[in-house]
Amino acid sequence: MARNSNPARASCVCGAVQITMHGRALSRFYCHCSICQRLNKAPFGDPVFVWRWNVHVEDPTQLTWKRYRWLPINLNRGTCQTCGTLILEHLAATPMSVVIGRAWEDPQLLPPAWGHIFYESRVADVDDGLPKRSGYMSSELAAFGWNLAGMFGRS
């Protein structure tokens, strides 16, 4: 679980992008929106929120950045220039970043997920006992609440 001071490592599929994270993860949940499905090439995204100052990218020139949307939230998404793996996102106007869960080298260091958002867009049912939120406002409020709880150390 990523609630300790041991560094966690993440990397893209080809290994060109190497990330080291110190400190604890703030929150994690599964996002079933069509954007996360497409960008992650998976049934859902697995964002793990961390403080940006705890993230170190060994060679930042290996990342290509694309801005997604100006409002309601501005995300800058970093993908590997070589393999195209989405690995890192920065939330503008916040000190938070997202390191994609499937990129973590040691799954034991991942924090437990809090739930699922945009569940109405799922491609398959998930029976894991976690809360499921559907609809834009319900999903956004759940994500906000889980991140806020993580920022204050509540898990």
C-alpha positions as CSV (number, residue, x, y, z in Angstrom):
1,M,0.0,0.0,0.0
2,A,1.4,3.4,-0.9
3,R,0.8,5.0,2.4
4,N,4.4,4.7,3.6
5,S,7.7,6.5,2.9
6,N,9.2,3.8,0.7
7,P,9.5,5.0,-2.9
8,A,7.3,3.5,-5.5
9,R,8.3,3.2,-9.1
10,A,6.3,3.3,-12.3
11,S,7.3,2.9,-15.9
12,C,5.7,2.8,-19.3
13,V,5.3,-0.4,-21.3
14,C,8.7,0.0,-23.1
15,G,10.6,1.4,-20.1
16,A,11.6,4.7,-21.6
17,V,9.7,6.7,-19.0
18,Q,10.7,5.9,-15.4
19,I,9.0,7.6,-12.5
20,T,9.9,7.5,-8.8
21,M,7.3,8.5,-6.2
22,H,8.0,9.4,-2.6
23,G,5.4,9.9,0.2
24,R,2.0,8.4,0.2
25,A,-0.7,8.2,-2.5
26,L,-3.7,10.4,-1.8
27,S,-6.4,8.4,-3.4
28,R,-7.3,5.9,-6.1
29,F,-10.5,5.0,-7.9
30,Y,-11.5,3.4,-11.2
31,C,-12.9,5.7,-14.0
32,H,-15.1,4.0,-16.6
33,C,-15.6,7.1,-18.8
34,S,-15.0,6.7,-22.5
35,I,-12.0,9.0,-22.5
36,C,-10.2,6.8,-19.9
37,Q,-11.2,3.7,-21.7
38,R,-9.7,5.1,-24.9
39,L,-6.5,6.6,-23.4
40,N,-5.8,3.6,-21.2
41,K,-6.7,1.1,-23.9
42,A,-8.6,-0.7,-21.1
43,P,-12.1,-1.2,-19.7
44,F,-11.4,1.6,-17.2
45,G,-8.7,4.0,-16.0
46,D,-6.9,3.5,-12.8
47,P,-5.8,6.9,-11.6
48,V,-3.7,7.2,-8.5
49,F,-3.5,10.7,-7.1
50,V,-0.2,11.9,-5.6
51,W,1.3,15.2,-4.6
52,R,3.2,16.6,-7.6
53,W,6.3,17.4,-5.6
54,N,6.7,13.7,-4.7
55,V,6.9,12.7,-8.4
56,H,10.3,12.5,-10.1
57,V,10.5,11.7,-13.8
58,E,14.0,10.5,-14.7
59,D,14.0,11.8,-18.3
60,P,11.1,14.3,-18.8
61,T,12.1,14.7,-22.5
62,Q,10.6,11.2,-23.0
63,L,7.1,12.5,-22.4
64,T,4.8,14.1,-24.8
65,W,2.3,16.4,-23.2
66,K,-1.3,17.2,-24.4
67,R,-3.7,19.4,-22.7
68,Y,-7.2,18.1,-22.2
69,R,-10.0,20.7,-21.8
70,W,-9.8,24.1,-20.1
71,L,-13.0,23.7,-18.0
72,P,-14.2,22.2,-15.8
73,I,-10.7,20.8,-15.0
74,N,-7.6,21.2,-17.0
75,L,-5.5,18.0,-17.3
76,N,-2.1,17.8,-18.9
77,R,-1.6,14.2,-19.9
78,G,1.9,12.8,-20.4
79,T,2.5,9.8,-22.7
80,C,5.7,8.0,-23.6
81,Q,7.1,9.3,-26.9
82,T,8.2,5.8,-27.8
83,C,5.3,3.4,-26.9
84,G,2.4,5.9,-26.4
85,T,1.6,4.7,-22.9
86,L,-0.4,7.2,-20.8
87,I,1.6,7.3,-17.6
88,L,1.3,10.7,-15.9
89,E,-1.2,13.5,-15.6
90,H,-1.0,16.9,-14.0
91,L,-4.2,18.6,-12.7
92,A,-3.8,22.3,-13.5
93,A,-4.4,24.8,-10.7
94,T,-3.7,22.0,-8.1
95,P,-0.5,20.5,-6.6
96,M,-1.7,17.0,-7.6
97,S,-0.6,14.6,-10.3
98,V,-1.9,11.2,-11.4
99,V,0.4,8.2,-11.9
100,I,-1.6,5.5,-13.8
101,G,-2.1,2.5,-11.5
102,R,-1.2,-0.1,-14.1
103,A,2.2,1.5,-14.5
104,W,3.2,0.9,-10.9
105,E,6.0,-1.7,-10.8
106,D,4.9,-3.1,-7.4
107,P,1.1,-3.6,-7.2
108,Q,1.6,-4.1,-3.4
109,L,2.4,-0.4,-3.1
110,L,-0.9,0.8,-4.7
111,P,-3.4,2.2,-2.3
112,P,-6.8,0.5,-2.2
113,A,-9.4,1.9,-4.6
114,W,-12.3,3.9,-3.1
115,G,-14.8,3.1,-5.8
116,H,-15.9,3.5,-9.5
117,I,-17.0,6.6,-11.3
118,F,-18.9,7.0,-14.6
119,Y,-20.0,3.5,-14.1
120,E,-22.8,3.9,-16.6
121,S,-20.1,3.8,-19.3
122,R,-18.7,0.5,-18.2
123,V,-18.0,-2.2,-20.8
124,A,-18.3,-4.9,-18.2
125,D,-19.8,-5.2,-14.7
126,V,-17.3,-5.2,-11.8
127,D,-18.3,-7.1,-8.7
128,D,-15.8,-5.9,-6.1
129,G,-18.0,-4.5,-3.4
130,L,-16.8,-0.9,-4.0
131,P,-19.3,2.0,-4.5
132,K,-20.4,2.7,-8.1
133,R,-21.3,6.2,-9.2
134,S,-23.1,7.0,-12.4
135,G,-23.7,10.3,-14.1
136,Y,-21.5,13.3,-14.4
137,M,-22.3,15.2,-11.2
138,S,-22.4,12.1,-9.0
139,S,-19.1,10.8,-10.4
140,E,-17.3,14.2,-10.1
141,L,-18.5,14.7,-6.6
142,A,-17.4,11.2,-5.6
143,A,-13.9,11.8,-7.1
144,F,-13.7,15.2,-5.4
145,G,-14.7,13.7,-2.0
146,W,-12.3,10.8,-2.3
147,N,-9.4,13.1,-3.2
148,L,-10.3,15.5,-0.4
149,A,-10.4,12.6,2.1
150,G,-7.0,11.4,0.8
151,M,-5.5,14.9,1.1
152,F,-6.4,14.9,4.8
153,G,-5.1,11.4,5.4
154,R,-8.4,9.6,5.7
155,S,-8.5,6.2,4.2
